Amino acid sequence: MVDLDDEAPFVDDAPVLPRTTRDDTDAGWGERSYDNDDRLLADRPPHWD
């Protein structure tokens, strides 16, 4: 017989699956991740300011 008072609480907001997999990253494709935001901001056209 199962005692219903011993059940664990249900957590509705717990993720069941990750949002991304390793294959969705640069490392998953064997590449190094890099951040080129500084280069992109430096190459920004003057009329955008």
N, CA, C and O atoms as a GROMACS GRO file, in nm:
protein
  196
    1MET      N    1   0.084  -0.118   0.000
    1MET     CA    2   0.000   0.000   0.000
    1MET      C    3   0.089   0.125   0.000
    1MET      O    4   0.188   0.131   0.072
    2VAL      N    5   0.052   0.222  -0.080
    2VAL     CA    6   0.130   0.344  -0.094
    2VAL      C    7   0.068   0.452  -0.008
    2VAL      O    8  -0.053   0.476  -0.011
    3ASP      N    9   0.153   0.518   0.069
    3ASP     CA   10   0.108   0.628   0.153
    3ASP      C   11   0.121   0.757   0.072
    3ASP      O   12   0.232   0.796   0.038
    4LEU      N   13   0.011   0.822   0.040
    4LEU     CA   14   0.012   0.942  -0.044
    4LEU      C   15   0.075   1.062   0.026
    4LEU      O   16   0.110   1.159  -0.041
    5ASP      N   17   0.090   1.058   0.155
    5ASP     CA   18   0.152   1.169   0.227
    5ASP      C   19   0.303   1.172   0.206
    5ASP      O   20   0.366   1.274   0.236
    6ASP      N   21   0.364   1.065   0.156
    6ASP     CA   22   0.508   1.058   0.136
    6ASP      C   23   0.551   1.102  -0.003
    6ASP      O   24   0.670   1.090  -0.036
    7GLU      N   25   0.461   1.152  -0.086
    7GLU     CA   26   0.498   1.192  -0.221
    7GLU      C   27   0.580   1.321  -0.219
    7GLU      O   28   0.560   1.407  -0.133
    8ALA      N   29   0.670   1.333  -0.314
    8ALA     CA   30   0.750   1.453  -0.329
    8ALA      C   31   0.665   1.560  -0.396
    8ALA      O   32   0.580   1.529  -0.479
    9PRO      N   33   0.688   1.686  -0.361
    9PRO     CA   34   0.610   1.793  -0.424
    9PRO      C   35   0.647   1.806  -0.572
    9PRO      O   36   0.763   1.786  -0.610
   10PHE      N   37   0.550   1.838  -0.654
   10PHE     CA   38   0.572   1.856  -0.797
   10PHE      C   39   0.623   1.997  -0.822
   10PHE      O   40   0.562   2.095  -0.778
   11VAL      N   41   0.734   2.006  -0.894
   11VAL     CA   42   0.791   2.137  -0.928
   11VAL      C   43   0.763   2.161  -1.075
   11VAL      O   44   0.820   2.095  -1.162
   12ASP      N   45   0.676   2.255  -1.102
   12ASP     CA   46   0.630   2.280  -1.238
   12ASP      C   47   0.734   2.351  -1.325
   12ASP      O   48   0.736   2.329  -1.446
   13ASP      N   49   0.819   2.435  -1.266
   13ASP     CA   50   0.911   2.514  -1.347
   13ASP      C   51   1.048   2.449  -1.366
   13ASP      O   52   1.138   2.512  -1.420
   14ALA      N   53   1.066   2.326  -1.324
   14ALA     CA   54   1.193   2.257  -1.342
   14ALA      C   55   1.206   2.212  -1.487
   14ALA      O   56   1.115   2.150  -1.541
   15PRO      N   57   1.320   2.244  -1.551
   15PRO     CA   58   1.336   2.204  -1.691
   15PRO      C   59   1.356   2.053  -1.703
   15PRO      O   60   1.430   1.993  -1.626
   16VAL      N   61   1.289   1.995  -1.798
   16VAL     CA   62   1.302   1.852  -1.823
   16VAL      C   63   1.419   1.827  -1.918
   16VAL      O   64   1.498   1.735  -1.897
   17LEU      N   65   1.429   1.909  -2.021
   17LEU     CA   66   1.537   1.900  -2.117
   17LEU      C   67   1.613   2.033  -2.120
   17LEU      O   68   1.553   2.138  -2.098
   18PRO      N   69   1.743   2.029  -2.149
   18PRO     CA   70   1.816   2.156  -2.160
   18PRO      C   71   1.769   2.235  -2.280
   18PRO      O   72   1.718   2.178  -2.376
   19ARG      N   73   1.786   2.366  -2.275
   19ARG     CA   74   1.743   2.451  -2.386
   19ARG      C   75   1.834   2.432  -2.508
   19ARG      O   76   1.787   2.441  -2.622
   20THR      N   77   1.960   2.407  -2.486
   20THR     CA   78   2.053   2.383  -2.596
   20THR      C   79   2.134   2.258  -2.568
   20THR      O   80   2.151   2.218  -2.453
   21THR      N   81   2.182   2.198  -2.673
   21THR     CA   82   2.268   2.082  -2.658
   21THR      C   83   2.411   2.123  -2.688
   21THR      O   84   2.436   2.234  -2.735
   22ARG      N   85   2.504   2.035  -2.661
   22ARG     CA   86   2.644   2.064  -2.690
   22ARG      C   87   2.665   2.085  -2.840
   22ARG      O   88   2.754   2.161  -2.879
   23ASP      N   89   2.585   2.020  -2.923
   23ASP     CA   90   2.598   2.038  -3.067
   23ASP      C   91   2.556   2.177  -3.113
   23ASP      O   92   2.590   2.218  -3.224
   24ASP      N   93   2.485   2.250  -3.031
   24ASP     CA   94   2.443   2.386  -3.065
   24ASP      C   95   2.548   2.490  -3.031
   24ASP      O   96   2.526   2.609  -3.049
   25THR      N   97   2.664   2.446  -2.982
   25THR     CA   98   2.768   2.539  -2.942
   25THR      C   99   2.888   2.526  -3.034
   25THR      O  100   2.900   2.428  -3.108
   26ASP      N  101   2.977   2.625  -3.031
   26ASP     CA  102   3.100   2.618  -3.110
   26ASP      C  103   3.186   2.500  -3.066
   26ASP      O  104   3.247   2.433  -3.150
   27ALA      N  105   3.191   2.474  -2.936
   27ALA     CA  106   3.271   2.363  -2.885
   27ALA      C  107   3.218   2.229  -2.937
   27ALA      O  108   3.296   2.137  -2.960
   28GLY      N  109   3.090   2.218  -2.955
   28GLY     CA  110   3.032   2.096  -3.007
   28GLY      C  111   3.073   2.067  -3.150
   28GLY      O  112   3.072   1.951  -3.193
   29TRP      N  113   3.108   2.172  -3.224
   29TRP     CA  114   3.153   2.156  -3.362
   29TRP      C  115   3.305   2.155  -3.371
   29TRP      O  116   3.361   2.157  -3.481
   30GLY      N  117   3.372   2.152  -3.257
   30GLY     CA  118   3.518   2.147  -3.256
   30GLY      C  119   3.583   2.282  -3.278
   30GLY      O  120   3.701   2.288  -3.310
   31GLU      N  121   3.509   2.388  -3.261
   31GLU     CA  122   3.562   2.523  -3.280
   31GLU      C  123   3.578   2.592  -3.146
   31GLU      O  124   3.512   2.558  -3.048
   32ARG      N  125   3.667   2.688  -3.144
   32ARG     CA  126   3.682   2.768  -3.022
   32ARG      C  127   3.578   2.879  -3.024
   32ARG      O  128   3.549   2.937  -3.128
   33SER      N  129   3.523   2.907  -2.908
   33SER     CA  130   3.428   3.018  -2.902
   33SER      C  131   3.508   3.148  -2.894
   33SER      O  132   3.614   3.154  -2.832
   34TYR      N  133   3.456   3.249  -2.955
   34TYR     CA  134   3.522   3.378  -2.954
   34TYR      C  135   3.417   3.487  -2.946
   34TYR      O  136   3.302   3.468  -2.983
   35ASP      N  137   3.460   3.598  -2.897
   35ASP     CA  138   3.373   3.713  -2.882
   35ASP      C  139   3.429   3.824  -2.968
   35ASP      O  140   3.536   3.877  -2.938
   36ASN      N  141   3.360   3.861  -3.072
   36ASN     CA  142   3.409   3.967  -3.159
   36ASN      C  143   3.323   4.093  -3.150
   36ASN      O  144   3.314   4.170  -3.245
   37ASP      N  145   3.259   4.112  -3.035
   37ASP     CA  146   3.175   4.230  -3.017
   37ASP      C  147   3.257   4.359  -3.030
   37ASP      O  148   3.210   4.457  -3.086
   38ASP      N  149   3.380   4.357  -2.976
   38ASP     CA  150   3.463   4.478  -2.984
   38ASP      C  151   3.494   4.514  -3.130
   38ASP      O  152   3.491   4.631  -3.167
   39ARG      N  153   3.523   4.413  -3.212
   39ARG     CA  154   3.552   4.439  -3.353
   39ARG      C  155   3.427   4.490  -3.425
   39ARG      O  156   3.435   4.582  -3.506
   40LEU      N  157   3.314   4.430  -3.394
   40LEU     CA  158   3.191   4.474  -3.458
   40LEU      C  159   3.155   4.617  -3.420
   40LEU      O  160   3.108   4.694  -3.504
   41LEU      N  161   3.177   4.653  -3.294
   41LEU     CA  162   3.149   4.790  -3.252
   41LEU      C  163   3.248   4.888  -3.315
   41LEU      O  164   3.210   5.001  -3.347
   42ALA      N  165   3.374   4.847  -3.332
   42ALA     CA  166   3.475   4.933  -3.394
   42ALA      C  167   3.445   4.953  -3.543
   42ALA      O  168   3.473   5.060  -3.598
   43ASP      N  169   3.389   4.852  -3.609
   43ASP     CA  170   3.358   4.860  -3.751
   43ASP      C  171   3.221   4.921  -3.779
   43ASP      O  172   3.175   4.923  -3.894
   44ARG      N  173   3.156   4.969  -3.677
   44ARG     CA  174   3.022   5.025  -3.692
   44ARG      C  175   3.028   5.153  -3.777
   44ARG      O  176   3.112   5.239  -3.753
   45PRO      N  177   2.941   5.167  -3.876
   45PRO     CA  178   2.941   5.287  -3.959
   45PRO      C  179   2.913   5.413  -3.877
   45PRO      O  180   2.836   5.408  -3.781
   46PRO      N  181   2.976   5.525  -3.916
   46PRO     CA  182   2.958   5.649  -3.838
   46PRO      C  183   2.814   5.700  -3.838
   46PRO      O  184   2.772   5.764  -3.742
   47HIS      N  185   2.738   5.673  -3.944
   47HIS     CA  186   2.603   5.725  -3.948
   47HIS      C  187   2.508   5.650  -3.853
   47HIS      O  188   2.392   5.690  -3.840
   48TRP      N  189   2.554   5.544  -3.787
   48TRP     CA  190   2.471   5.472  -3.690
   48TRP      C  191   2.474   5.539  -3.554
   48TRP      O  192   2.390   5.509  -3.468
   49ASP      N  193   2.568   5.628  -3.532
   49ASP     CA  194   2.578   5.694  -3.400
   49ASP      C  195   2.483   5.810  -3.388
   49ASP      O  196   2.479   5.875  -3.283
   0.00000   0.00000   0.00000
